[in-house]
Amino acid sequence: MATFRMIVTDVPISVDFYSNQLGFEVIEQYGPAMAILQRDDISLWLAGPPASASRPMPDGAQPVPGGWNRFVLPVDDIEAAVQRLRAGGATFRNEIVSGPGGQQILLSDPSGNVVELFQPSG
């Protein structure tokens, strides 16, 4: 299954669109902050303005729809993964942040594309 996170301006409106227009099933919704939808082998995470994924980066860059979409790579131990990647010269856009479903950090690939490492809660 592939997991994608999309920054959206309004989670309820986006949930309505993806579920009613594109056939996604709502799996979980965290109020206006975030929703998780699924269709076949696609897991779609919609992150609104209150979500941890929408927080500004340390350099002031603001995640906005259309420019911060990324795939999510689940990890068992985010701190160990970050330490290993940093030791290998990887560049991160931010530090580990906590949100309603776990912890995340944004990794830049060699071309500058964003990959999110995510450790779920519990």
N, C-alpha and C positions, 0 to 999 in steps of 0.2 A: 504494500500500500504506500502511495506517495502522500506526503503531508505538505500542504502549502499554507502560508499565512498571508492574508491580504489586509492591508491597512485600508479602513473604510471610514467615511465621515459619519455614518449612522448605522449601528448594528441592526436594530429592528427592521429598518427599510432594506438593508442588505440581506438579512435572513429571509425576508419576504421574497425578494427577487430571486435569490439562489434556490430557495425551496419551491416556490410557485412557478417560476419561469424556467428553471434549469433542472428541476427534479432532484435536488439534494434533500436529504433527510436531516432534520435537526437532531443532533445527538445530545448536546448540552448547550445551555445559554447562561451566561453570567451577566444578566441585566444588560445595560447599555455598553458594557466594557468589551465583551467577547462572546462569540458563539462558535461551536464546532459543528460542522455539517459533514455529511458523507454521501458520496454517490459512487457506487461500484468500488473501485480501489483508490478513490481520491478522498482524502480527508482535507477539508477546507476550514481553516481557522480564520474567522473574521474578527479583526481587532479594531475597536472604535477608539475615539479620543481618550476615554478613561483607562484604557488598557496599558499595561506595562510596556507593550511593544510600541506604543505611540509616544513614549517619553522622549524628550530631546536628548541627543547624544552629547557627550562632554564638550565637543567643539561647537555646540549650538545648532547643529543640523537637526531639522525636524522631520521625522518620518511622516510622509504624506502619501495618499493614494497614488499609485502609478509608478512610484520610484523606489519603494522599499519592499516590494514583493520578494519573497525568498522561499526556498524550501527549508524544511525543519528536519534536522538530524537528531533524533533522540539519543541521549547518552545516559549511562547509569551513574556516572560520577562527573559532574560538570567541572568541578575544581581540578580534578586529576587530568581531564581532557584539555582544559585550558593550559595547565602547567606543561603538559607534553607538547602541545602545539606551539606555545610561546618558545619553549626550548628549541623547537625546530625552525624558529624564525617567522612564525605566523603573525599576522597583524589583525588586531581586533578593533572594532569601531567603538566599543564601550566596555564597561566592566559588567560582571554578572549582576543581573537585576532579578528581583522576585515579583511574581504576579499571581493571579488567582489560581493558576494550575501548576505552578512550579517555578523553576529558575531558567533564565536564558542569557545568552551572550551572542553578539553578532561578530562573525568572522568574515574577513574579506578574502576572497579567493585571489589567485595571482592577477586576474584581470579586474579586480575591484568589485565583483559581484558579491552579494551578501549571502552567507550561509548561517542559519541560526542553529546553534547548539542548544538543546533543551533537555532539562532533567525534570520529569514530572514529580509533583508532590507525592509523598507517600510511598 
